Amino acid sequence: MAEQGRDNFRDSIGTLNEEGKRAWVFPKKPVGKLYEYRKWVSYVLLAMLISAPFIHMNGNQFFMFNVLERRFNIFGFPFWPQDFHLFVIIMIIGVVFVVLFTVAFGRIFCGWICPQTIFMELVFRRIEYWIDGDRGKQIRLSKMPWNAEKIRKRLLKWFVFFIISFLIANVFLAYLIGSDRLVQYITEGPLNHISTLISLLIFTSVFYFVFAWFREQVCIIVCPYGRLQGALLDNKSIVVAYDYKRGEKEEGRAKFKKTEDREATGKGDCIDCDQCVQVCPTGIDIRNGTQLECVNCTACIDACNQMMEAVDLPKNLIRYASEEQIAKKTPFQFTPRLKGYTAVLVILIGVLSGMLFLRNDVEATVLRLPGQLYEHKGESIISNVYTYKLINKTTSAVEDIHFELISHKGSINAVSQEALLVPAQGLAEGTLFIELDTHALKGEKEKLRIGVFSKDQLIETTTTVFLGPRSYK
């Protein structure tokens, strides 16, 4: 790993050596209070992530992102292509929420909530510690020639990584095509659904590549969030920070000596043990300040606190703090910037709540048949032909549907004489005629309001345009 503690961290990322080649990171296994908290948070999120596509609410999958069929379920609420504006607002709310927390607490999302970090650090890395051992054993194993021990450990690790990647790919596929369909494909046999099997193997290969080889490079190179934080953080943001005032003092950091009075010599509390560097999953030195690679995982906080406790010095030399708190001892403040983001977030949530409250379970569209003019029926009746489309967003069929004019006196006649039914989470299409008396027309184009009824209950209203002769303006 490239030597840290100099200005070279400003010129290259922490996972490159002096020759520009990748420097493999062998982080020491974290131990400490924050790591235990992070484990429990990760276990809860892992349970939610794995179970979410298999949980159903009101017949809808709790989370589903079926891009191919353009159907999405979020918290059990179904969203169709006609609800795309709602889906966009939800995505914007998510972005504003992450931005707000980044401004306030830095890259905390990456260290505690991001699936990449959770799977890498709390699943794959822990398996690696179990098979290969801690940092020192991993380094020795890496340098070891390909003997029986190395081959056995590598094959075992790669096999376990592949199995877990395969399971993750199945869960990912359940989000995309639905858990019911995935279970159906499994019971019918993978060979009966070759295209799905190929997709599953591709996803497995991607996950295996990411967690077995690419690893922390995803956070450093691929993910744009690390670069975004540079535009969002300021000196008031709470981040994982090294207290350079206390750690360096007048004479800087120095190795610990039992007989030495560090207060009298003016040396800082940092004993230059490099434990914070060895435990970092992205291979950086937090003492260089906030860096692109830091994911706020708090491993360095636990490592430093252990060393401070061992040498009988105050803990929290590395802690959650802002630049202002370290430099000026000022407490955290709810700044105008944070208030602005909070106000935007509250407004967006209010708009979304209103739209969800006004959203109907059945959506109707009635459009004039293209290229068709009006038709005279008798002396005073004008008829227009329309196509209709009804979308049922619920898990129950909607029966005995008929249309009625709300804004005008007239009649609506469907071409099909059969009772109209819209299947669960399906659609119904057809043709209908609308007839109006000429005396009800005020112009050549009249806006009509139509009610859609299921039995005697109004379930949706829609509008369309009725075309009449010019002479009846």
Residue, then its C-alpha position, 0 to 999 in steps of 0.5 A: m500500500a502506498e505510504q500515507g501521511r505525506d501529501n501523496f494522498r492528494d495526487s492519487i487514491g489510496t489503493l494505488n501504489e507508486e507504480g500506479k498499480r493496484a495496492w490490494v487492501f488488507p484491512k484489520k478486522p474492526v473491533g469496538k462499540l461502533y462496529e457492534y452497532r453497525k453490525w446490528v444495523s446491517y443485520v436488520l437492513l440485510a433482513m429487510l433487503i432479502s425479505a422485501p421482495f417476498i413480503h406482500m401487502n394487499g396482494n402487492q409485492f412490498f418492493m418491486f422494480n419491474v423495468l421491462e413491464r414498467r411496473f413498480n411497487i414501493f411499500g406495497f403501493p403499485f405504480w404503473p407507467q401512468d404514475f411515472h410522475l409519482f415515481v419521479i417525485i419519490m426518487i427526488i425525495g430520496v435524493v434530497f434526503v441523502v443530500l440533506f444527511t450528507v450536508a449534516f453528517g457527511r458520507i454516513f449513508c455509505g458507511w451504515i446503509c449502502p448495500q455495497t458496504i453492508f455486503m462487502e464489510l459485514v458478509f464477504r469480508r467476515i467470510e474472508y476473516w473466517i477462511d484466510g484469517d486477519r490482516g497479517k495472515q491475509i498478507r502472508l497468504s497473498k505472498m505465499p507460493w501456490n501450495a496446498e494450503k493456499i489452493r485450499k483456502r482460495l478455492l473454498k473462499w471463491f466457492v463460498f463467494f460464488i454461492i452467496s453471489f448466486l443467492i444475491a442474484n436471485v434476490f435481485l431478480a425477485y425485485l425485477i420480475g417479482s418473487d411469485r414469478l421467480v418461485q414459479y420459474i424455480t419450481e418449473g425448472p431453470l431449463n424451462h426458462i433459459s433466458t431467465l437463467i442466463s440473466l441470473l448467471i450474468f447477475t451472479s458474475v457481476f456480484y462475484f466480480v464486485f465482491a471478490w475482486f473490485r471491492e472497495q474500488v466501487c466506492i472510490i471509482v464507480c460511485p459518484y457519491g464520493r465526488l458529490q460530497g466534495a460539493l456538499l460538505d462544509n466546515k460545519s458537516i459532521v464527519v469521521a474526523y481526526d482531532y489534529k489540535r489534540g493529536e498533533k499539539e506543538e511537537g506533532r505525533a510521536k510513538f508512545k513511551k511509558t516513562e515520557d510525560r507527553e504533556a510536558t514535551g508538547k507531543g500530541d496524543c496521537i502515538d502514530c500506531d497506524q491502527c486507524v490506517q490498518v483497519c480502514p477498508t479503503g486504505i487511507d489515513i484519516r489523519n490526512g483529513t476528509q478524503l474522497e475514499c472515506v466512507n464514514c464506516t467508523a472502523c478507525i474510531d474504534a481502533c483509535n479508542q482501543m489504543m487510547e484506552a491501552v495507553d491511558l489517554p482520553k478516547n475520541l481522538i478520532r470521532y464524529a465531528s465537524e471542522e468547526q468543532i475541532a478548530k473552534k469547539t463550536p457545537f453542531q448548528f442547524t444552519p440556513r443551508l440545512k433549513g433550506y434542504t429540510a423545507v424542500l424535503v417537507i414540501l416534496i413529501g407534502v406534495l407526494s402525500g397529496m398526490l397519493f391521497l388523490r390517486n384512484d385505484v382505477e385509471a380511465t382514458v377516453l380518446r376520440l378515434p383518430g381520423q373519425l369525424y362526427e356523425h348525424k343521427g336523426e335531426s338533432i343527435i350528433s355521435n362521436v366514436y371513442t376508444y377507452k382504456l381502463i387500468n386496474k391498479t388493485t389486486s381485485a377485479v373491478e366488475d359491472i363497469h359502465f360509463e355515464l356523462i356528468s357534464h352534459k345530457g346525452s348517452i354513452n353506448a359501448v360496442s360490446q354488450e357484455a358486462l365490462l370487467v377489469p381484471a386485477q392489476g390488468l387493463a380493459e380496452g374497447t370502443l364506445f359511442i357518445e351521443l349529444d343533442t345539438h342544443a347541448l353544444k356551445g361550439e364545434k369542440e365541447k369538453l365532456r366529463i365522464g364518470v366511470f361507475s362500478k355498479d352504482q359507485l363512481i370510481e373514476t372521472t375523466t375528460t374528453v373532447f366532443l366534436g360537432p358541426r361548425s354551424y352549432k357554435 
